[in-house]
Amino acid sequence: MIYDITHTRWNCTYHIVFIPKYRRRVMYGETKKDLVEIIKKLCEMKQVNLIDGRVCIDHIHMYAAIPPKMSVSEFMLYLKGKSALMLFDRHPEYRNKWGERHFWARGYYVSTVGNVNEETIIKYIQEQEENDKLEEARK
């Protein structure tokens, strides 16, 4: 899918996986429902399109389109920080158990998702050059 922001068209999609600290198996029931709601809301606030996602018992998978003006690391810092605070507001028992602001483990996994490979891009660029030469010859 191609996204459009005034004068810019983009398709920057990522598969992101992150875990709670010590890979605690805590994301079920009410916590799971709250995390789904919180993550959707935070993505919306940053204009990140959450294409798909799953909250598993000890990790989260996201397939998201992040605007090119924002780095993945900037978005993840925001998402993990704000979601932990919002979760602690809804579940104060976690704050007492694990300390304030320490719900998520450091780091995350990220991979780009695309529908073109390196070979396709190189071929496209070469064809553009050939098209320019043909256009120039017509003039």
Phi, psi and omega in degrees: 000138179259131179258155186228123173233127183352106175071006180227131175247137185210158176213081182247093183246148186221148169258122184235136177229133175215161189230157172287157180306136182060019181050041179301141180266073188239356188266078177214169177059227183297322179299316180298313179299317179296317180296320177301312181297315181297313182296317178300316182295315181294322177297315179301318182297330180259010182057035174265126180273112177277099184288316178202161179185157179217134172261108178266173186298329181226016175194167180233135173251135176227141170242108190226148174257113183254126181304145183296343178287350183239132177281157178298317182296322177296317180294316182293323176301313178297309185299311182291320180294308182292320182294323178297314180297317180293322179293319178295328176295321181278332182228078182299340179298330178291322180299318181290323182288314192243004179086149182295138174069018181235054178272318184265148174287159176292146174081180181190168174254137176219141177219139176287151178235128181209169180250010176230145177255177183302318180301317180295319181294314180299316179299316180299315181297317179296319178295325178296319178296317178296320178297320177297318179296317179295319179296319180294322181293330181288336183282000000 
